[in-house]
Amino acid sequence: MTFIVTENCKGCRFTDCVAVCPVDCFHGDDEMLYIDPDECIDCGACVPECPVEAIYDETQLPEDQSDWLQINAEKAKGLPVVNEKGDALPGAEERKKQLGF
């Protein structure tokens, strides 16, 4: 089992989640974060920290978000580790509002 970052992260890239992660399972590109399923220890500490509710336990992943399981597994492998809180992307607060948060 692992946790999955879904499309709500896209365009935001808030990093509150990485600050509480006890392992280096978060990886990021210019748009969002991804979780490496081989590194995730399934602790769930990241879930309540995400201000846009982008992170799900894979067993609770909404069906319309199921593609993100594979996307995280593939993308995380080739991207740098993100393990320190940093600035969100420009426009992240506006995206957060658009998402209803």
Rosetta blueprint (number, residue, H / E / L):
1 M L
2 T L
3 F E
4 I E
5 V E
6 T L
7 E H
8 N H
9 C H
10 K L
11 G L
12 C L
13 R L
14 F L
15 T L
16 D H
17 C H
18 V H
19 A H
20 V H
21 C L
22 P L
23 V L
24 D L
25 C L
26 F E
27 H E
28 G E
29 D L
30 D L
31 E L
32 M L
33 L E
34 Y E
35 I E
36 D L
37 P L
38 D L
39 E L
40 C L
41 I L
42 D L
43 C L
44 G L
45 A L
46 C L
47 V H
48 P H
49 E H
50 C L
51 P L
52 V L
53 E L
54 A L
55 I E
56 Y E
57 D E
58 E H
59 T H
60 Q H
61 L L
62 P L
63 E H
64 D H
65 Q H
66 S L
67 D H
68 W H
69 L H
70 Q H
71 I H
72 N H
73 A H
74 E H
75 K H
76 A H
77 K H
78 G L
79 L L
80 P L
81 V E
82 V L
83 N L
84 E L
85 K L
86 G L
87 D L
88 A L
89 L L
90 P L
91 G L
92 A H
93 E H
94 E H
95 R H
96 K H
97 K H
98 Q H
99 L L
100 G L
101 F L
